Amino acid sequence: MAMTLRLTEAEDKALADTAAQLGISKHEAARQAIHDLVEATRTPTTTDWLAAAEYVGKRDRELLDRLAR
């Protein structure tokens, strides 16, 4: 879906500089920034918490076993 994004000169320069530094287009840099903001502000779901617990359980299995003794 298309949209128009109006930026100040300073915002446009910052976006252009960041995109150049990353070697991507301003369009892609803006899309990535929006995605990162949405992900950072969303509420974790039960599935997210279960996945995190499973990851920690696998990563720290030895430590958890020692603590359980």
Stockholm file with secondary structure:
# STOCKHOLM 1.0

chainA/1-69         MAMTLRLTEAEDKALADTAAQLGISKHEAARQAIHDLVEATRTPTTTDWLAAAEYVGKRDRELLDRLAR
#=GR chainA/1-69 SS CCCCCCCCHHHHHHHHHHHHHHTSCHHHHHHHHHHHHHHHHSCCCHHHHHHHHHHHHHHTHHHHHHHHC
#=GC SS_cons        CCCCCCCCHHHHHHHHHHHHHHTSCHHHHHHHHHHHHHHHHSCCCHHHHHHHHHHHHHHTHHHHHHHHC
//
